[in-house]
Amino acid sequence: MKIIWLYGVLLLLASAMVVFIDLLSGMSWFSVFHPILYLFRTTSIQESIAIVCFLVAPLVAAWADTRKKKHNRRTKG
């Protein structure tokens, strides 16, 4: 479970850093988020699903590993 929180914290820190630097350079809020909106506007639905799957895959793997470890602890003792 700790790794899931770590992924979340890293995502928030990276996003905050990018937004903060863009705002310091004088960009507007819309300009900061425009590349993300443009990315999903120009991709097909299949590509968007693939992007989301690749972003979520590490979280699902960490969650499954955590559940597996908890299950093994319960069955052993």
C-alpha positions in Angstrom: 0.0 0.0 0.0 2.9 2.3 0.6 4.0 2.1 -3.0 0.5 3.3 -4.1 0.9 6.4 -1.9 4.4 6.9 -3.2 3.0 7.0 -6.8 0.3 9.4 -5.7 2.8 11.7 -4.0 5.2 11.6 -7.0 2.3 12.4 -9.3 1.2 15.4 -7.2 4.8 16.7 -6.7 5.6 16.5 -10.4 2.3 18.1 -11.4 2.7 20.8 -8.9 6.2 21.5 -10.0 5.2 21.8 -13.7 2.2 24.0 -12.9 4.3 26.2 -10.5 7.1 26.7 -13.0 4.6 27.5 -15.8 2.8 30.0 -13.6 6.1 31.6 -12.6 6.9 32.1 -16.3 3.7 34.1 -16.8 1.5 31.5 -18.4 -2.2 31.5 -17.6 -4.1 28.6 -16.0 -5.6 27.6 -19.4 -2.1 27.7 -21.0 -0.8 25.4 -18.2 -3.3 22.7 -18.8 -3.7 23.2 -22.5 -1.1 20.5 -23.5 -3.0 17.8 -21.5 -6.4 18.8 -23.0 -4.8 19.0 -26.5 -3.4 15.5 -26.0 -6.7 13.9 -25.3 -8.5 16.0 -28.0 -6.2 14.8 -30.8 -6.1 11.1 -29.9 -8.6 8.5 -30.8 -10.6 6.8 -28.1 -8.4 3.7 -28.4 -5.3 5.7 -27.8 -6.8 7.5 -24.9 -7.8 4.2 -23.3 -4.2 3.0 -23.8 -2.7 6.1 -22.2 -5.0 5.8 -19.2 -4.2 2.0 -18.9 -0.5 2.7 -18.9 -0.9 5.4 -16.3 -3.0 3.2 -14.0 -1.0 -0.1 -14.5 1.7 0.6 -11.8 -1.0 1.4 -9.3 -3.0 -1.8 -10.1 0.2 -3.9 -9.9 1.1 -2.4 -6.5 -2.4 -2.9 -5.2 -2.5 -6.5 -6.3 0.9 -7.1 -4.7 -0.3 -5.6 -1.5 -3.4 -7.8 -1.5 -1.3 -10.9 -2.2 1.0 -10.2 0.7 -1.9 -9.6 3.1 -3.6 -12.8 1.9 -0.3 -14.8 2.5 0.0 -13.4 6.0 -3.5 -14.4 6.9 -3.1 -18.0 5.6 0.3 -18.5 7.3 -0.6 -17.4 10.8 
